[in-house]
Amino acid sequence: MRSFWSAYTLTITNRDTIDHSLTITDFDSERIITIRPNHKLKGLCLSGCSIAVDEGKPVDFSGRETVMIKSGNLSTTNFDSD
């Protein structure tokens, strides 16, 4: 069942050559994780969250995006809704 949900949750890939610190806020919780260069993290938020890179300004997501970090900036691709 995990793979089913991972297909419909936010995925983020670090395309930079350095580690980045991500602050992920969803509901009333906040967590800080590190994403290494050229690594991908799946299933980060199920139904919306905000993410800040390296303590920058948070960006809101619906939870269905594919997100890339390039030059310390976030860029997204939304999945088509049914």
N, CA, C and O atoms as a GROMACS GRO file, in nm:
protein
  328
    1MET      N    1   0.082  -0.119   0.000
    1MET     CA    2   0.000   0.000   0.000
    1MET      C    3   0.086   0.125   0.000
    1MET      O    4   0.043   0.228  -0.051
    2ARG      N    5   0.205   0.120   0.055
    2ARG     CA    6   0.294   0.236   0.058
    2ARG      C    7   0.325   0.286  -0.083
    2ARG      O    8   0.325   0.406  -0.107
    3SER      N    9   0.350   0.195  -0.176
    3SER     CA   10   0.383   0.238  -0.312
    3SER      C   11   0.265   0.307  -0.380
    3SER      O   12   0.285   0.398  -0.460
    4PHE      N   13   0.142   0.264  -0.349
    4PHE     CA   14   0.024   0.330  -0.404
    4PHE      C   15   0.021   0.476  -0.359
    4PHE      O   16   0.004   0.566  -0.441
    5TRP      N   17   0.036   0.499  -0.229
    5TRP     CA   18   0.030   0.636  -0.178
    5TRP      C   19   0.149   0.718  -0.225
    5TRP      O   20   0.134   0.838  -0.251
    6SER      N   21   0.265   0.659  -0.238
    6SER     CA   22   0.382   0.733  -0.285
    6SER      C   23   0.361   0.787  -0.426
    6SER      O   24   0.417   0.891  -0.461
    7ALA      N   25   0.282   0.718  -0.506
    7ALA     CA   26   0.256   0.762  -0.643
    7ALA      C   27   0.172   0.888  -0.646
    7ALA      O   28   0.170   0.960  -0.746
    8TYR      N   29   0.101   0.917  -0.537
    8TYR     CA   30   0.011   1.032  -0.534
    8TYR      C   31   0.049   1.134  -0.428
    8TYR      O   32  -0.035   1.213  -0.385
    9THR      N   33   0.172   1.132  -0.384
    9THR     CA   34   0.219   1.228  -0.285
    9THR      C   35   0.338   1.305  -0.340
    9THR      O   36   0.395   1.269  -0.444
   10LEU      N   37   0.375   1.409  -0.271
   10LEU     CA   38   0.485   1.494  -0.316
   10LEU      C   39   0.617   1.418  -0.318
   10LEU      O   40   0.651   1.345  -0.224
   11THR      N   41   0.690   1.436  -0.427
   11THR     CA   42   0.824   1.380  -0.444
   11THR      C   43   0.919   1.495  -0.472
   11THR      O   44   0.888   1.583  -0.552
   12ILE      N   45   1.033   1.495  -0.407
   12ILE     CA   46   1.130   1.602  -0.427
   12ILE      C   47   1.267   1.543  -0.461
   12ILE      O   48   1.310   1.445  -0.400
   13THR      N   49   1.334   1.604  -0.560
   13THR     CA   50   1.466   1.561  -0.604
   13THR      C   51   1.563   1.678  -0.594
   13THR      O   52   1.531   1.789  -0.638
   14ASN      N   53   1.679   1.654  -0.537
   14ASN     CA   54   1.783   1.756  -0.527
   14ASN      C   55   1.875   1.744  -0.649
   14ASN      O   56   1.953   1.649  -0.657
   15ARG      N   57   1.866   1.837  -0.741
   15ARG     CA   58   1.950   1.836  -0.862
   15ARG      C   59   2.080   1.915  -0.842
   15ARG      O   60   2.161   1.925  -0.935
   16ASP      N   61   2.100   1.969  -0.722
   16ASP     CA   62   2.222   2.044  -0.694
   16ASP      C   63   2.334   1.949  -0.652
   16ASP      O   64   2.312   1.830  -0.632
   17THR      N   65   2.455   2.005  -0.638
   17THR     CA   66   2.572   1.926  -0.598
   17THR      C   67   2.601   1.938  -0.448
   17THR      O   68   2.703   1.890  -0.401
   18ILE      N   69   2.510   2.003  -0.374
   18ILE     CA   70   2.527   2.020  -0.230
   18ILE      C   71   2.401   1.971  -0.157
   18ILE      O   72   2.293   1.962  -0.215
   19ASP      N   73   2.418   1.939  -0.028
   19ASP     CA   74   2.304   1.907   0.057
   19ASP      C   75   2.216   2.029   0.076
   19ASP      O   76   2.265   2.142   0.073
   20HIS      N   77   2.086   2.006   0.095
   20HIS     CA   78   1.994   2.114   0.130
   20HIS      C   79   1.912   2.070   0.250
   20HIS      O   80   1.877   1.953   0.264
   21SER      N   81   1.883   2.165   0.336
   21SER     CA   82   1.797   2.142   0.451
   21SER      C   83   1.655   2.181   0.413
   21SER      O   84   1.632   2.292   0.364
   22LEU      N   85   1.560   2.092   0.434
   22LEU     CA   86   1.420   2.118   0.402
   22LEU      C   87   1.340   2.126   0.531
   22LEU      O   88   1.348   2.037   0.616
   23THR      N   89   1.264   2.234   0.546
   23THR     CA   90   1.170   2.246   0.656
   23THR      C   91   1.032   2.219   0.599
   23THR      O   92   0.981   2.296   0.517
   24ILE      N   93   0.970   2.109   0.644
   24ILE     CA   94   0.841   2.066   0.592
   24ILE      C   95   0.737   2.087   0.701
   24ILE      O   96   0.749   2.032   0.810
   25THR      N   97   0.634   2.166   0.669
   25THR     CA   98   0.528   2.194   0.764
   25THR      C   99   0.397   2.143   0.708
   25THR      O  100   0.355   2.184   0.599
   26ASP      N  101   0.332   2.052   0.782
   26ASP     CA  102   0.200   2.006   0.742
   26ASP      C  103   0.116   1.990   0.869
   26ASP      O  104   0.164   1.945   0.973
   27PHE      N  105  -0.008   2.028   0.857
   27PHE     CA  106  -0.099   2.032   0.971
   27PHE      C  107  -0.032   2.115   1.080
   27PHE      O  108   0.004   2.230   1.055
   28ASP      N  109  -0.015   2.062   1.199
   28ASP     CA  110   0.047   2.137   1.308
   28ASP      C  111   0.188   2.090   1.338
   28ASP      O  112   0.241   2.120   1.446
   29SER      N  113   0.250   2.017   1.247
   29SER     CA  114   0.384   1.965   1.275
   29SER      C  115   0.486   2.023   1.177
   29SER      O  116   0.453   2.062   1.065
   30GLU      N  117   0.609   2.027   1.223
   30GLU     CA  118   0.719   2.075   1.140
   30GLU      C  119   0.835   1.978   1.157
   30GLU      O  120   0.865   1.935   1.269
   31ARG      N  121   0.898   1.943   1.047
   31ARG     CA  122   1.015   1.856   1.053
   31ARG      C  123   1.122   1.912   0.960
   31ARG      O  124   1.092   1.975   0.859
   32ILE      N  125   1.244   1.888   0.997
   32ILE     CA  126   1.358   1.934   0.917
   32ILE      C  127   1.435   1.810   0.874
   32ILE      O  128   1.475   1.728   0.957
   33ILE      N  129   1.456   1.800   0.744
   33ILE     CA  130   1.532   1.687   0.691
   33ILE      C  131   1.639   1.740   0.595
   33ILE      O  132   1.628   1.852   0.546
   34THR      N  133   1.738   1.660   0.571
   34THR     CA  134   1.844   1.695   0.476
   34THR      C  135   1.829   1.607   0.353
   34THR      O  136   1.812   1.486   0.364
   35ILE      N  137   1.836   1.670   0.237
   35ILE     CA  138   1.835   1.595   0.111
   35ILE      C  139   1.973   1.609   0.047
   35ILE      O  140   2.021   1.720   0.024
   36ARG      N  141   2.032   1.496   0.019
   36ARG     CA  142   2.166   1.493  -0.040
   36ARG      C  143   2.161   1.520  -0.190
   36ARG      O  144   2.055   1.507  -0.251
   37PRO      N  145   2.274   1.556  -0.250
   37PRO     CA  146   2.278   1.581  -0.394
   37PRO      C  147   2.230   1.459  -0.473
   37PRO      O  148   2.264   1.344  -0.442
   38ASN      N  149   2.152   1.486  -0.576
   38ASN     CA  150   2.100   1.384  -0.668
   38ASN      C  151   2.018   1.275  -0.600
   38ASN      O  152   2.008   1.164  -0.652
   39HIS      N  153   1.959   1.305  -0.484
   39HIS     CA  154   1.872   1.210  -0.416
   39HIS      C  155   1.726   1.253  -0.432
   39HIS      O  156   1.695   1.370  -0.454
   40LYS      N  157   1.638   1.153  -0.421
   40LYS     CA  158   1.494   1.175  -0.433
   40LYS      C  159   1.426   1.126  -0.306
   40LYS      O  160   1.457   1.018  -0.255
   41LEU      N  161   1.332   1.207  -0.256
   41LEU     CA  162   1.251   1.169  -0.140
   41LEU      C  163   1.106   1.162  -0.185
   41LEU      O  164   1.055   1.253  -0.250
   42LYS      N  165   1.038   1.052  -0.150
   42LYS     CA  166   0.898   1.033  -0.190
   42LYS      C  167   0.808   1.032  -0.069
   42LYS      O  168   0.850   1.002   0.042
   43GLY      N  169   0.681   1.067  -0.093
   43GLY     CA  170   0.581   1.057   0.011
   43GLY      C  171   0.596   1.160   0.122
   43GLY      O  172   0.566   1.130   0.238
   44LEU      N  173   0.642   1.280   0.089
   44LEU     CA  174   0.669   1.379   0.193
   44LEU      C  175   0.544   1.441   0.253
   44LEU      O  176   0.543   1.472   0.372
   45CYS      N  177   0.439   1.461   0.175
   45CYS     CA  178   0.314   1.511   0.233
   45CYS      C  179   0.196   1.453   0.156
   45CYS      O  180   0.195   1.451   0.033
   46LEU      N  181   0.098   1.407   0.231
   46LEU     CA  182  -0.016   1.339   0.171
   46LEU      C  183  -0.121   1.434   0.116
   46LEU      O  184  -0.177   1.410   0.009
   47SER      N  185  -0.147   1.543   0.188
   47SER     CA  186  -0.256   1.630   0.142
   47SER      C  187  -0.226   1.777   0.167
   47SER      O  188  -0.309   1.850   0.221
   48GLY      N  189  -0.109   1.818   0.127
   48GLY     CA  190  -0.072   1.959   0.137
   48GLY      C  191   0.030   1.984   0.247
   48GLY      O  192   0.024   1.927   0.356
   49CYS      N  193   0.124   2.071   0.214
   49CYS     CA  194   0.228   2.110   0.310
   49CYS      C  195   0.299   2.232   0.254
   49CYS      O  196   0.275   2.274   0.141
   50SER      N  197   0.387   2.288   0.334
   50SER     CA  198   0.475   2.393   0.284
   50SER      C  199   0.618   2.347   0.308
   50SER      O  200   0.648   2.279   0.406
   51ILE      N  201   0.706   2.386   0.216
   51ILE     CA  202   0.846   2.346   0.223
   51ILE      C  203   0.934   2.469   0.204
   51ILE      O  204   0.913   2.549   0.112
   52ALA      N  205   1.031   2.483   0.292
   52ALA     CA  206   1.132   2.588   0.280
   52ALA      C  207   1.267   2.521   0.260
   52ALA      O  208   1.299   2.422   0.327
   53VAL      N  209   1.346   2.573   0.168
   53VAL     CA  210   1.480   2.522   0.142
   53VAL      C  211   1.580   2.611   0.212
   53VAL      O  212   1.581   2.732   0.193
   54ASP      N  213   1.665   2.550   0.295
   54ASP     CA  214   1.772   2.622   0.365
   54ASP      C  215   1.721   2.747   0.436
   54ASP      O  216   1.781   2.854   0.425
   55GLU      N  217   1.611   2.733   0.508
   55GLU     CA  218   1.551   2.840   0.588
   55GLU      C  219   1.501   2.957   0.504
   55GLU      O  220   1.488   3.069   0.554
   56GLY      N  221   1.474   2.932   0.376
   56GLY     CA  222   1.418   3.035   0.288
   56GLY      C  223   1.268   3.048   0.308
   56GLY      O  224   1.212   2.996   0.404
   57LYS      N  225   1.205   3.118   0.217
   57LYS     CA  226   1.061   3.141   0.224
   57LYS      C  227   0.986   3.011   0.191
   57LYS      O  228   1.017   2.946   0.091
   58PRO      N  229   0.888   2.971   0.275
   58PRO     CA  230   0.813   2.849   0.249
   58PRO      C  231   0.727   2.859   0.123
   58PRO      O  232   0.674   2.965   0.091
   59VAL      N  233   0.715   2.747   0.052
   59VAL     CA  234   0.631   2.737  -0.066
   59VAL      C  235   0.524   2.633  -0.036
   59VAL      O  236   0.554   2.525   0.014
   60ASP      N  237   0.397   2.666  -0.067
   60ASP     CA  238   0.285   2.576  -0.042
   60ASP      C  239   0.267   2.477  -0.156
   60ASP      O  240   0.280   2.512  -0.274
   61PHE      N  241   0.237   2.352  -0.120
   61PHE     CA  242   0.213   2.245  -0.218
   61PHE      C  243   0.084   2.172  -0.183
   61PHE      O  244   0.045   2.165  -0.067
   62SER      N  245   0.020   2.117  -0.285
   62SER     CA  246  -0.104   2.041  -0.263
   62SER      C  247  -0.074   1.899  -0.217
   62SER      O  248  -0.160   1.834  -0.158
   63GLY      N  249   0.047   1.851  -0.244
   63GLY     CA  250   0.085   1.716  -0.208
   63GLY      C  251   0.089   1.621  -0.327
   63GLY      O  252   0.118   1.503  -0.310
   64ARG      N  253   0.061   1.671  -0.447
   64ARG     CA  254   0.061   1.586  -0.566
   64ARG      C  255   0.165   1.629  -0.669
   64ARG      O  256   0.157   1.591  -0.786
   65GLU      N  257   0.262   1.706  -0.626
   65GLU     CA  258   0.362   1.759  -0.719
   65GLU      C  259   0.489   1.674  -0.723
   65GLU      O  260   0.518   1.597  -0.631
   66THR      N  261   0.561   1.692  -0.831
   66THR     CA  262   0.699   1.648  -0.840
   66THR      C  263   0.782   1.775  -0.831
   66THR      O  264   0.765   1.866  -0.913
   67VAL      N  265   0.870   1.782  -0.733
   67VAL     CA  266   0.944   1.905  -0.704
   67VAL      C  267   1.092   1.878  -0.724
   67VAL      O  268   1.144   1.772  -0.688
   68MET      N  269   1.161   1.976  -0.785
   68MET     CA  270   1.305   1.968  -0.802
   68MET      C  271   1.371   2.088  -0.735
   68MET      O  272   1.317   2.199  -0.737
   69ILE      N  273   1.487   2.064  -0.678
   69ILE     CA  274   1.570   2.172  -0.627
   69ILE      C  275   1.683   2.191  -0.726
   69ILE      O  276   1.758   2.097  -0.755
   70LYS      N  277   1.695   2.312  -0.778
   70LYS     CA  278   1.801   2.346  -0.872
   70LYS      C  279   1.851   2.485  -0.836
   70LYS      O  280   1.772   2.580  -0.830
   71SER      N  281   1.979   2.499  -0.811
   71SER     CA  282   2.039   2.626  -0.767
   71SER      C  283   1.972   2.678  -0.641
   71SER      O  284   1.957   2.800  -0.623
   72GLY      N  285   1.931   2.587  -0.554
   72GLY     CA  286   1.868   2.625  -0.427
   72GLY      C  287   1.724   2.668  -0.438
   72GLY      O  288   1.665   2.710  -0.339
   73ASN      N  289   1.665   2.658  -0.557
   73ASN     CA  290   1.526   2.700  -0.579
   73ASN      C  291   1.437   2.580  -0.609
   73ASN      O  292   1.483   2.481  -0.666
   74LEU      N  293   1.310   2.590  -0.571
   74LEU     CA  294   1.212   2.486  -0.597
   74LEU      C  295   1.142   2.510  -0.729
   74LEU      O  296   1.104   2.624  -0.760
   75SER      N  297   1.123   2.405  -0.808
   75SER     CA  298   1.038   2.412  -0.927
   75SER      C  299   0.948   2.290  -0.923
   75SER      O  300   0.987   2.185  -0.873
   76THR      N  301   0.826   2.304  -0.976
   76THR     CA  302   0.727   2.197  -0.962
   76THR      C  303   0.664   2.156  -1.093
   76THR      O  304   0.662   2.230  -1.192
   77THR      N  305   0.611   2.033  -1.090
   77THR     CA  306   0.526   1.981  -1.196
   77THR      C  307   0.405   1.920  -1.128
   77THR      O  308   0.420   1.832  -1.043
   78ASN      N  309   0.285   1.964  -1.162
   78ASN     CA  310   0.163   1.908  -1.103
   78ASN      C  311   0.117   1.787  -1.181
   78ASN      O  312   0.129   1.782  -1.304
   79PHE      N  313   0.063   1.689  -1.108
   79PHE     CA  314  -0.004   1.577  -1.173
   79PHE      C  315  -0.139   1.624  -1.220
   79PHE      O  316  -0.200   1.709  -1.155
   80ASP      N  317  -0.188   1.573  -1.333
   80ASP     CA  318  -0.322   1.606  -1.379
   80ASP      C  319  -0.422   1.550  -1.280
   80ASP      O  320  -0.408   1.437  -1.234
   81SER      N  321  -0.527   1.630  -1.248
   81SER     CA  322  -0.631   1.577  -1.161
   81SER      C  323  -0.731   1.498  -1.243
   81SER      O  324  -0.756   1.526  -1.360
   82ASP      N  325  -0.788   1.397  -1.176
   82ASP     CA  326  -0.885   1.312  -1.244
   82ASP      C  327  -1.017   1.381  -1.259
   82ASP      O  328  -1.111   1.323  -1.314
   0.00000   0.00000   0.00000
